[in-house]
Amino acid sequence: MKGIGSRVTIGFLSIVVLLFASGVISLFELGNLSNDTETILSTSRRNLELAKDMLSCAHEHSQATIHIALFDDESQRDVCRRAMSDLEGKLAAARNEALDASRLDSLSVSVTRLREVSESYLFTPTLLTTDTLVVSKPIAINDSFAASGKKWYNEQYKVVYDDMVDQIQSFMTHIHSSLAPRAEQLNKNAYRSVAPVLISLVVMIAIVLMFYYFIRVYCVNPIVRTNQALSDFLTYRLPFNVKADLRDEFKELADNIEKLIGISRLKNS
């Protein structure tokens, strides 16, 4: 049979184990929550940076195209090529890092069309005039050249360029809108992380109340009643009788006191 000391020790160790287990579970869940939050924020931040870079490359390509189409600025051809390569590189990076790459299909089509439209005019020896194609491009910049370049830019290039910009902006909008369901999921994970602590707190309160009851019934009351019975015997010479449900060491203590009283009476008789 276990003594009162063993029972109290086991009870308090159970509380410690419960609190330790709930703390470990909560720390594990909070760690997962922190990692999920960092992943979501870093992915969204990276996608926004890529979208901004794509807009910057598109703007650089457009400016270089204007200089070539209107002013026949040969120095801008390398800028145009580099801007297009950078744009396609940023798009490829966004595809690799996006959770749903299908969202970028329309943007990929727009970028491809932009390359085809620009290369068909800017990097061929032909010049589109207001009526038809002229085989040779004039060396001198004149009104006819500027007019044909402006017509091509407004009627062909700008249409494709504006569509591509709209697709990039749509991608940025999608990045913002995709944060809502992820935030809801993080909210659920947060509740899941806190739940073990709350459950442990409720269980601990219940255990403490139970301990209070059992300590009151099995420890405090026996001590009080034993002390009262001993005081009555010493003061009023009443029979030693503990009116309580004694167990374990308290029962042994009462029996030993009763034996001592019996031995004392034998010696005095």
N, C-alpha and C positions, 0 to 999 in steps of 0.2 A: 504494500500500500504506500502510496506517495504521501510525503509529509506536506505540511502547509508551506514550508520554504520552497519545496520543489514545485508546488502548484503555482505559487506567486511568480517564481522564476520563469516557468514555462509560459505563463500568461503574458508577462512583459516582453519576453523574447518573441512571442508571436506578434505582438504589436510592432516591435522593431523590424521583424522580417517583412510584415505587411507594408510598412512605410518604405522600407528599402526597395521592395519589389515594385511598388507603385512609382517611386522616384525614378528607378531605372527605366521603366516603361515610358514614363513621361519624357525623360531626357531623350530616349530613342526616338519617340514620335516628334518631339520638338526639333531634333536634329534633321529628321526627314522633312519636316515642314520648312526649316530654314534652307535646306538644299533645294526643295521644290521652288521656294520663293526666289532664291538666287538664280535658279535655272530659267524661270519664267521671265524675270526682269532682265537678265543678261541677254536672253534670246530676243526679247522685244526691243531692247536697246540696240542690239546688233542689227536687227532687221530695219529699224528706223534709220540707223546710220547708213546702211546700204541703200535704202530708198533715197535718202538725201544725196548720197554720192551719185546715184543714177541720175537724179535731177540735175546735179552739177555737170556731169558728163554730157547730158543731153543739151544743156544750155551752151556748153562750150562747143559742142558739135554744131549747134544751130548758128552760133556767131561766126564760126569758121566757114560754114556753108554760105552765109550771107556775103562774106568778103570774097569768096571764090566766085559765087554766082553773079554778083553785081560788079565787082571790081577786078575779077580775074587775078586775085592775089595768090600767086603760086606758093608763097611761104606758108599759107594756111592749109595746104593739102596734108602735110604731115600732122598738123594739129587735128585736122578732121579725122584722119585715120586713127590717131592715138586716142581721141575722145571716143570713137566708136569701139575700139578694142577695150578701153576701160569700161565702157558701158556694158559690153557683153560679159566682161570679167565680173563686174559687180552683180550682174543678173545671175551668172552661174553660181557665185557665192551665196546669193540669196536662195537659189534653188536647193543648194546643199544643206542650208541651215534651216529652211522653212519646214514646219511640221506638216503642212499640206502644200506640196509643190504644185499641185494642179491649179492653185490660185494664180500662178505665174505663167500659165499657158498663154493667156491673151497678151500679156506683156511681152513674152518671147516672140509671138507673132508680130507685134508692133515693132519691136527692135529689128527683126529680120526684114520687115518691109522698109524700115527707115534706111537700113544698109543698102538694100537693093535700089531704092529710089535715088539715094545720094550717089552711089557708085555708077548708076546708069547715066548720070548727067555729069558729075564732077570729074570722073576718072576715065572718060572716053574722049576721043578727039573730035566729037561732034558737038554741035551747039544747037539747042532747041530755040527756034525763033518763034515769033507769034503765029506763023502759019504752018511751017513744016521744018524738017531737019536740014541744016546746012552742013555740008561735009567738012568744011574747014572752019576752025575757030579763028576769028580775027585777032591779030596780035594787039592792035591798039584798042584801048577801052573807049567805046563810043556809045551813043544813045541806044542804038539797036541792040548791042550786047547787053546793056543794063536792063533794057526793057524785056528782052527775052529771059534773062536771069530772074527778074522780078516776077514775071508771069509763071515761070517754072516753080519758083519758091512758094508763091501764094497758092497755086492751083494743085501742086503735087506734094512738095516737101512739107509745107506747113500743115496740110491735112493729116499726113502720117505722123508728123511731130506732135501735133496737138493730141492725137489719139494715144500716142505713147505716153505723153505727160499725164493724160487722164488715167491711164492704166497704172502708172506709178502712184498717183495720188489715191487711186482705189486700193492699191496694195497697202499704203500707209493707213487708210481708213480701216482696212481689214485687221491690221496689226492692233489698232486701238480697240476695235470691237471684240477681238479674240481674247482680250484681257478679262472681260466680264465673266465668262464661264470658268476661266482659270481662277479668278478671285473667289468665286463661289466654292470651287473645289478646295482652295486654301482655307476658306472659312470652315468647311466640314472637317478638314484635317486638323485645324486648330481645336475644334471641339473634341475631336478624337484624342488629341494630345493632352487636353486638360481633364478628360473624363476619368482616367485612372486615379488622378489625385483627388477628384471630387468623391469618387466611390470609396477610396481609402479613407477620406476624411469622415464620411458617413459611417463606415464600418468601425473606424477608430473611436468615434463618439459612442457608438453602441457598445463597443468592448469596454470603454472606460466606465460607462454607466453600469455594465454588468460587473465589472471589477469592484465598483463602489458598493454594489449590492452584496456581492459575495464577501468582500472584506468586512463590510458592516455586520453581516450575519455570522460569518465563520471566524472572524478575528476580533473585531471590536466588542461585539456583544458578549462572547465568552470571557474576554478579559475583564470587562466591566462586571459581569455576573459573578465570576470567580472572586474578584476583589471584594465585591459586596458581601458574598457568603463568608469569606475569610474575616472581614471586618465585623460582621454580625457574631461570628463565633468568638472573636477576641473581645468584643465589647459586651455582648449580652449572653455569652455562652450558649448561643443557639446552635443546634446541630448544623454541621457543615453540609450544605445541600445547594449545589449550583443549579439554578433553574434556567438551564439553557441547553441547547442541542450541541454537545461537545464532540469534537472529532480530532483525530490525529494527535498532535502534541498537546493540544489543550485538554483532551480527555486524559492523557497520561499525567499532565500537570495536576489536574483535579484529583486523580486517583492517588498521586504521590502526596499531595497535601492531606488527603484524608488518611493515608497511612501514617503520616507524621503526627497527625492529631491522635490517632489510635495509640501510637507508640508513646506519645507524651502522656496520655491518660494512664497507660499501664505503669509508667515510671512514677507518676504521682499517686497512684493508688497503693 
